[in-house]
Amino acid sequence: MKLDDIQNEGVMEIKKLCAKYGISLTELSMHLKVTWTRFYEIFSGKRRITVDTDIRLCHFFKKNFGYFAKKQLEYDLQIETRNLEKKLEKIKTVDEIIKR
């Protein structure tokens, strides 16, 4: 899987919910009391879904707090694991060092 193949499920869920309820990016921003640029940057991959954004989204869409933040974390882990793949190959595990 290439980096381009990894999708942010949190962003996809926000878009899906907005479409379901007929809410635009501007309307969502107004309802959550944040600037529209926050969601523009999140949707374009220039900004992460922060805990603050997660709590606002979860309250608005009646989800458990952490719902969107967990999806962001899963995305971040996939990206960073892919980015560190070569470096991780050079790091020995504790079992390799201790050789029990």
C-alpha positions as CSV (number, residue, x, y, z in Angstrom):
1,M,0.0,0.0,0.0
2,K,1.3,3.4,-1.0
3,L,1.0,6.6,1.1
4,D,-1.5,7.8,-1.5
5,D,-3.7,4.8,-0.8
6,I,-4.1,5.6,2.9
7,Q,-7.2,7.6,3.6
8,N,-8.2,9.5,6.7
9,E,-11.4,7.7,7.8
10,G,-12.2,10.6,10.2
11,V,-12.3,13.1,7.3
12,M,-14.4,10.7,5.2
13,E,-16.9,10.2,8.1
14,I,-17.2,14.0,8.5
15,K,-17.9,14.4,4.8
16,K,-20.4,11.5,4.9
17,L,-22.3,13.0,7.8
18,C,-22.4,16.4,6.3
19,A,-23.8,15.0,3.1
20,K,-26.3,12.9,5.0
21,Y,-27.7,16.0,6.8
22,G,-27.2,18.4,3.9
23,I,-24.7,20.6,5.9
24,S,-22.1,22.6,4.0
25,L,-18.6,23.2,5.3
26,T,-19.5,26.8,6.1
27,E,-22.6,25.7,8.0
28,L,-20.7,23.1,9.9
29,S,-18.1,25.7,10.9
30,M,-20.8,28.1,12.0
31,H,-22.6,25.5,14.1
32,L,-19.3,24.4,15.8
33,K,-18.2,28.0,16.4
34,V,-14.9,27.6,14.5
35,T,-13.5,29.2,11.3
36,W,-14.3,27.5,8.0
37,T,-10.6,27.4,7.3
38,R,-10.2,24.7,10.0
39,F,-12.3,22.3,8.0
40,Y,-10.9,23.4,4.7
41,E,-7.4,22.5,6.1
42,I,-8.6,19.3,7.6
43,F,-10.3,18.2,4.4
44,S,-7.2,19.1,2.3
45,G,-4.8,17.2,4.6
46,K,-3.0,20.3,5.9
47,R,-4.4,20.0,9.4
48,R,-5.2,17.1,11.8
49,I,-8.5,16.5,13.6
50,T,-7.5,17.8,17.1
51,V,-9.1,16.9,20.4
52,D,-10.9,20.2,20.4
53,T,-12.3,19.6,16.9
54,D,-13.2,16.0,17.9
55,I,-15.2,17.1,20.9
56,R,-17.1,19.7,18.9
57,L,-17.9,17.2,16.1
58,C,-18.9,14.5,18.5
59,H,-21.2,16.8,20.4
60,F,-22.8,18.1,17.2
61,F,-23.2,14.6,15.6
62,K,-24.1,12.9,18.9
63,K,-21.1,10.5,18.8
64,N,-19.0,9.4,21.8
65,F,-16.1,11.8,22.5
66,G,-13.0,10.5,20.8
67,Y,-14.7,9.1,17.8
68,F,-13.0,11.3,15.2
69,A,-9.8,11.6,17.2
70,K,-9.4,7.8,17.2
71,K,-9.8,7.7,13.4
72,Q,-7.2,10.5,13.1
73,L,-4.8,8.5,15.3
74,E,-5.3,5.4,13.2
75,Y,-4.5,7.5,10.1
76,D,-1.4,9.1,11.7
77,L,-0.1,5.6,12.8
78,Q,-0.5,4.3,9.2
79,I,1.3,7.3,7.7
80,E,4.2,7.3,10.3
81,T,4.6,3.5,10.2
82,R,5.0,3.7,6.4
83,N,7.4,6.7,6.7
84,L,9.5,4.9,9.3
85,E,9.5,1.5,7.6
86,K,13.2,1.5,6.5
87,K,14.4,2.9,9.8
88,L,12.4,0.3,11.8
89,E,14.2,-2.5,9.9
90,K,17.5,-1.2,11.4
91,I,16.2,-1.1,15.0
92,K,16.6,-4.4,16.9
93,T,13.9,-5.7,19.1
94,V,14.5,-6.4,22.8
95,D,14.4,-10.2,22.0
96,E,17.2,-9.8,19.4
97,I,19.4,-7.9,21.9
98,I,18.9,-10.2,24.8
99,K,18.8,-13.4,22.7
100,R,17.2,-15.6,25.4
